[in-house]
Amino acid sequence: MTLINLFFEDSTRTRTSFELAGKRLGADVINMSVSQSSVNKGETLLDTAATLNAMRCDLLVVRHALSGAPHLLAQKVDAAVINAGDGLHEHPTQALLDALTIRRHKGGLAGLVVAICGDIAHSRVARSNIHLLAAFGCDVRLIGPPTLIPAGIERLGARVFHDMREGLAGADVVMMLRLQRERMTANLVPSVREYFHFYGLDAAKLAHAKPDALVMHPGPMNRGVEIDSAIADDPERSVIREQVEMGVAVRMAVLDTLARARQGGRNSA
């Protein structure tokens, strides 16, 4: 099997995780550097799709700045396409690994109070987690300043809070998100210092959650902006490093499932 990692946006954790997952499954893994590819010379996404299709790869992992790009590629190539993050839309495998991490510690998902805090507006991780956690019966809370909470997001099955202490009250899981300044088209927070004062996770705010609440972060972390270093490195509460470990396992499962489905289809043809 051949796996191509096609990342139009910078990534360390996700790309490396998919690369390790593919290699552990015995796949031939190719990492395409978009900065050195024909895309950087003006080639369209559809022309890139035609080129990749001619290479007859089996699995194509795509990260793109535009929402819907992986879906478009899936319609144009014969390979199985995995969404590794598209614009402000989704990041499905991140939600799967987050759910697995929570389940390992809590035994299940139903009935848990999960608080997702920070830059909800620009987070594809938040959207995928809302869909998954709400479907499994979690009480999903979104916490952040009004400028970083999309209008109408409650329709996805979450409750919105603008006060950390109120939103974290009785939470089983606290998932922090970074400020994605590279996606902001306006100055949506007064200052980093003020943002941390109101929305950064420190010991005082975490005290409002349950004593055994898990602390999560999809990375990369901005210490002192959305999370205090003492909380991020707390061996009793933080499962941030475990999320990275679960990422490889989950992506191995996704790749293996798709590879087996393709092999089954070939055998039945």
C-alpha positions as a printed NumPy array, in Angstrom:
array([[  0.   ,   0.   ,   0.   ],
       [  1.132,   3.531,  -0.78 ],
       [  0.284,   6.477,   1.462],
       [  0.83 ,  10.081,   0.381],
       [  0.791,  12.882,   2.96 ],
       [ -0.304,  16.026,   1.125],
       [ -0.125,  18.932,   3.558],
       [ -0.857,  22.422,   2.231],
       [ -0.512,  23.803,   5.767],
       [  2.318,  23.417,   8.26 ],
       [  1.945,  20.56 ,  10.695],
       [  4.2  ,  18.617,  13.01 ],
       [  1.983,  16.372,  15.122],
       [ -0.597,  15.368,  12.531],
       [  1.763,  14.784,   9.606],
       [  4.301,  12.891,  11.706],
       [  1.514,  10.893,  13.33 ],
       [  0.121,   9.787,   9.963],
       [  3.643,   9.02 ,   8.746],
       [  4.375,   6.804,  11.757],
       [  0.956,   5.157,  11.486],
       [  1.516,   4.312,   7.833],
       [  5.028,   2.956,   8.381],
       [  3.94 ,   0.788,  11.31 ],
       [  1.314,  -0.721,   9.024],
       [  3.975,  -1.478,   6.409],
       [  2.888,   1.147,   3.882],
       [  5.186,   3.045,   1.545],
       [  4.852,   6.611,   2.868],
       [  5.542,   9.681,   0.74 ],
       [  5.531,  13.172,   2.283],
       [  4.875,  15.779,  -0.394],
       [  6.328,  19.203,   0.34 ],
       [  3.83 ,  21.667,  -1.117],
       [  6.394,  24.488,  -0.948],
       [  8.532,  22.553,  -3.424],
       [  5.725,  21.108,  -5.53 ],
       [  3.921,  22.269,  -8.651],
       [  1.159,  23.686,  -6.452],
       [  3.564,  26.431,  -5.441],
       [  4.12 ,  27.129,  -9.148],
       [  0.444,  27.776,  -9.822],
       [ -0.974,  24.285, -10.401],
       [ -4.642,  24.004,  -9.417],
       [ -5.938,  21.576,  -6.819],
       [ -7.771,  19.613,  -9.519],
       [ -4.615,  19.304, -11.631],
       [ -2.793,  18.09 ,  -8.535],
       [ -5.575,  15.541,  -8.034],
       [ -5.158,  14.288, -11.599],
       [ -1.398,  13.94 , -11.102],
       [ -1.788,  12.031,  -7.842],
       [ -4.428,   9.8  ,  -9.379],
       [ -2.026,   8.874, -12.151],
       [  0.446,   7.746,  -9.488],
       [ -2.174,   5.248,  -8.256],
       [ -1.621,   5.736,  -4.552],
       [ -3.931,   3.867,  -2.182],
       [ -4.315,   6.358,   0.67 ],
       [ -4.165,  10.145,   0.486],
       [ -3.978,  12.229,   3.674],
       [ -4.856,  15.871,   3.013],
       [ -4.585,  19.055,   5.066],
       [ -5.712,  22.227,   3.341],
       [ -6.49 ,  25.821,   4.283],
       [ -9.817,  25.734,   2.423],
       [-12.857,  24.003,   3.877],
       [-14.051,  21.167,   1.667],
       [-10.746,  20.601,  -0.171],
       [-10.39 ,  16.936,   0.956],
       [-14.004,  16.292,  -0.046],
       [-13.319,  17.714,  -3.506],
       [-10.19 ,  15.59 ,  -3.895],
       [-12.115,  12.486,  -2.84 ],
       [-14.39 ,  12.987,  -5.83 ],
       [-11.462,  13.238,  -8.241],
       [ -9.082,  10.46 ,  -7.164],
       [ -9.399,   6.712,  -6.806],
       [ -7.459,   6.648,  -3.529],
       [ -9.141,   6.719,  -0.131],
       [ -8.889,  10.316,   1.121],
       [ -8.444,  11.133,   4.822],
       [ -9.192,  14.643,   6.058],
       [ -6.277,  15.83 ,   8.216],
       [ -7.855,  19.25 ,   8.732],
       [ -9.61 ,  21.539,   6.257],
       [ -9.895,  25.256,   6.854],
       [-12.269,  26.112,   9.693],
       [-14.342,  23.019,   8.995],
       [-13.263,  19.699,  10.518],
       [-10.373,  17.652,  11.918],
       [-12.004,  14.204,  12.305],
       [ -9.046,  12.112,  13.472],
       [ -8.224,  14.632,  16.202],
       [-11.74 ,  14.216,  17.611],
       [-11.359,  10.423,  17.471],
       [ -8.081,  10.47 ,  19.391],
       [ -9.501,  12.915,  21.919],
       [-12.482,  10.624,  22.49 ],
       [-10.204,   7.594,  22.887],
       [ -8.066,   9.462,  25.437],
       [-11.141,  10.439,  27.454],
       [-12.575,   6.927,  27.287],
       [ -9.339,   5.379,  28.565],
       [ -9.521,   7.542,  31.681],
       [-13.264,   7.828,  32.258],
       [-14.445,   4.444,  30.996],
       [-16.958,   5.966,  28.592],
       [-18.311,   9.225,  27.203],
       [-22.035,   9.309,  27.971],
       [-22.962,  11.846,  30.632],
       [-19.556,  13.528,  30.864],
       [-19.307,  17.317,  31.042],
       [-16.7  ,  18.439,  28.505],
       [-15.657,  22.097,  28.412],
       [-13.942,  23.29 ,  25.212],
       [-12.302,  26.643,  25.912],
       [-10.707,  29.358,  23.822],
       [-10.748,  30.25 ,  20.14 ],
       [-13.832,  28.294,  19.083],
       [-14.411,  30.46 ,  16.004],
       [-11.243,  29.377,  14.214],
       [-10.999,  25.806,  15.524],
       [-11.788,  22.822,  13.305],
       [-10.852,  20.658,  16.308],
       [-13.714,  22.193,  18.282],
       [-16.241,  21.489,  15.541],
       [-15.261,  17.841,  15.128],
       [-15.287,  17.333,  18.892],
       [-18.713,  18.937,  19.26 ],
       [-20.162,  16.547,  16.663],
       [-18.554,  13.44 ,  18.161],
       [-19.008,  14.189,  21.873],
       [-22.618,  15.339,  21.513],
       [-23.424,  12.183,  19.535],
       [-22.07 ,  10.075,  22.416],
       [-24.152,  11.845,  25.046],
       [-21.703,  14.37 ,  26.476],
       [-22.74 ,  17.737,  27.876],
       [-20.542,  19.917,  25.647],
       [-19.775,  23.442,  26.854],
       [-18.031,  26.108,  24.796],
       [-16.221,  28.836,  26.723],
       [-14.676,  31.969,  25.275],
       [-15.105,  35.693,  24.659],
       [-18.077,  36.638,  22.425],
       [-15.673,  37.591,  19.606],
       [-14.369,  34.007,  19.457],
       [-17.694,  32.152,  19.634],
       [-19.472,  31.709,  16.257],
       [-23.088,  32.815,  16.154],
       [-25.546,  29.929,  16.208],
       [-23.018,  27.273,  17.166],
       [-25.462,  26.044,  19.825],
       [-27.316,  24.331,  16.99 ],
       [-24.513,  21.761,  16.858],
       [-25.47 ,  20.569,  20.348],
       [-23.333,  22.663,  22.695],
       [-23.937,  25.282,  25.37 ],
       [-22.091,  28.604,  25.319],
       [-20.466,  30.322,  28.306],
       [-18.44 ,  33.527,  28.448],
       [-17.191,  33.067,  32.017],
       [-14.565,  30.391,  32.683],
       [-15.608,  29.719,  36.256],
       [-19.249,  29.237,  35.312],
       [-18.434,  27.09 ,  32.296],
       [-15.909,  24.912,  34.129],
       [-18.179,  24.22 ,  37.112],
       [-18.371,  20.439,  37.555],
       [-16.519,  19.683,  34.296],
       [-15.061,  16.188,  33.802],
       [-12.819,  17.261,  30.916],
       [-11.267,  20.652,  30.116],
       [-10.049,  20.985,  26.529],
       [ -8.036,  24.127,  25.822],
       [ -7.553,  25.648,  22.365],
       [ -4.885,  28.058,  21.162],
       [ -5.504,  31.509,  19.734],
       [ -5.211,  31.031,  15.967],
       [ -3.976,  34.495,  15.107],
       [ -2.963,  33.385,  11.609],
       [ -6.647,  32.882,  10.764],
       [ -7.95 ,  36.091,  12.317],
       [ -8.9  ,  38.931,   9.983],
       [ -9.334,  41.418,  12.846],
       [ -8.019,  42.08 ,  16.335],
       [-10.476,  39.937,  18.301],
       [ -8.778,  40.059,  21.72 ],
       [ -7.44 ,  43.186,  23.467],
       [ -4.103,  41.659,  24.513],
       [ -2.522,  38.309,  25.319],
       [ -2.148,  39.317,  28.952],
       [ -5.816,  40.212,  29.291],
       [ -6.879,  37.064,  27.423],
       [ -4.937,  34.859,  29.843],
       [ -6.403,  36.703,  32.814],
       [ -9.962,  35.897,  31.739],
       [ -9.64 ,  32.73 ,  29.664],
       [ -6.248,  31.148,  30.336],
       [ -6.392,  27.927,  32.332],
       [ -4.624,  28.252,  35.663],
       [ -5.017,  26.541,  39.03 ],
       [ -7.653,  28.989,  40.246],
       [ -9.942,  28.424,  37.259],
       [ -9.332,  24.674,  37.115],
       [-10.442,  24.425,  40.755],
       [-14.026,  24.961,  39.568],
       [-13.926,  21.696,  37.57 ],
       [-14.142,  18.29 ,  39.221],
       [-11.071,  17.263,  41.262],
       [-10.287,  14.488,  38.767],
       [-10.983,  16.544,  35.642],
       [ -8.709,  15.834,  32.677],
       [ -6.809,  18.673,  30.996],
       [ -6.422,  18.358,  27.225],
       [ -4.941,  20.396,  24.378],
       [ -4.65 ,  19.452,  20.671],
       [ -1.395,  21.399,  20.323],
       [  0.625,  23.33 ,  19.63 ],
       [  0.364,  25.005,  23.028],
       [  0.935,  28.671,  23.716],
       [  2.04 ,  28.551,  27.336],
       [  1.007,  31.59 ,  29.297],
       [ -1.649,  32.457,  26.706],
       [ -4.334,  29.778,  26.921],
       [ -2.759,  27.515,  29.527],
       [ -0.369,  27.846,  32.45 ],
       [  2.758,  25.675,  32.258],
       [  2.101,  24.185,  35.697],
       [ -1.279,  22.909,  34.487],
       [ -0.001,  21.703,  31.118],
       [  2.728,  19.658,  32.816],
       [  0.665,  18.396,  35.769],
       [  1.174,  14.592,  35.749],
       [ -2.071,  14.013,  37.65 ],
       [ -4.402,  16.05 ,  35.459],
       [ -2.814,  16.676,  32.057],
       [ -3.203,  14.03 ,  29.328],
       [ -1.739,  16.203,  26.564],
       [  1.182,  13.872,  25.838],
       [ -1.156,  10.887,  25.887],
       [ -3.24 ,  12.576,  23.187],
       [ -0.187,  12.482,  20.928],
       [  0.297,   8.785,  21.674],
       [ -3.368,   8.019,  20.967],
       [ -3.061,   9.946,  17.712],
       [ -0.757,   7.326,  16.234],
       [ -3.027,   4.47 ,  17.357],
       [ -6.198,   6.09 ,  16.014],
       [ -4.618,   6.956,  12.682],
       [ -3.29 ,   3.422,  12.341],
       [ -6.858,   2.191,  12.841],
       [ -8.234,   4.633,  10.247],
       [ -5.586,   3.754,   7.662],
       [ -5.941,   0.023,   8.298],
       [ -9.727,   0.15 ,   7.977],
       [ -9.583,   2.022,   4.682],
       [ -6.787,  -0.16 ,   3.315],
       [ -8.732,  -3.331,   4.122],
       [-11.854,  -1.907,   2.513],
       [ -9.931,  -1.116,  -0.674],
       [ -8.327,  -4.562,  -0.684],
       [-11.718,  -6.193,  -0.204],
       [-13.129,  -4.211,  -3.07 ],
       [-10.295,  -5.322,  -5.337],
       [-10.735,  -8.933,  -4.346],
       [-14.437,  -8.824,  -5.091],
       [-14.008,  -7.085,  -8.414]])
